Amino acid sequence: MTSHLDKSNEEREFGEFRRKVKSLEVLSASVERLLLSLRFTGELTLNIENGRVKKSRYEEWHYGQKYSGVEQGLAQKL
């Protein structure tokens, strides 16, 4: 009987995992708040193996005050 309960619990947890990945809820709320407060405009990559973070990296993208000609025109219209 416990085997059936274990399998049911595992299926429920995996379903919750899939739901969180699909709805992009993979970061904790505190990390998300931190990224928002920093106005982070980059890419965060996590590689997870066997339930643990194996590798992580981030790449920041900075956009200065100067725009190219086309972007300058668009910025003035806004």
N, C-alpha and C positions, 0 to 999 in steps of 0.2 A: 504494500500500500504506500509506503514512503517513497518508493521509486516512482510511482505515478504522481505523487505530490511534488517530488523534486523536478520531474519533467515538466509538469504544469507551471511551476514557479520559474523554471528556466525559460520556457516559451514566453511567459508574460514579461520577464525581464528583457529578453531579446526583442520582443515587440516594442517595449518602451525605448530601448536603445535605437531601434530603427526609426521610431517616431521622432526622437530627439535629433538624430542626424538629418532626417528629411526636413524638419522644421528649423534647422540650423541652430539648435539649442545645445551645442556641444561644449560651449565654454561656460564656466561658472558665472553667476551673476556678478560676482566681485571683479573678475577679470574683465568682463564686458564693460562694467562701469569704469574701470581704470582706463581701458582703451578709449572709451568715449571722452573721458575727462582729459586725456592726452591729445585728443583729436587725431588719433592714429590713422594715417591714410596709407597703409601699406598692406603687406601680405604676411599672414601668420600661418606657418605650416607645422603641423604636428604629425609625426609618424608614430603609430602605436602598434606594439607587437606584444602579444600575450597579456593584454590588459594594462600594459605600462607604456609610458612615453619613452620611445626609443631614441627619438631625435626631434629637435625642434629648431626652428629658425624663423627669423622675421626679416623682412625687407621693407625699408621705408621709402616712400616716394614723396619728394618735396617739390612743391611748385612755388617758384618765387613770385615776386610782385610784377615782373616784366612778362609780357605776353608777346607772342608773334603777331604779325599784322592781322591775320584772320581772327585770332583770339582777342586781340585788342578791340577790334570792331564789335565783336559779340559782347565783350565786357561793357563797352560803352552803351550798348543798346539796353543792357540789363539795368 
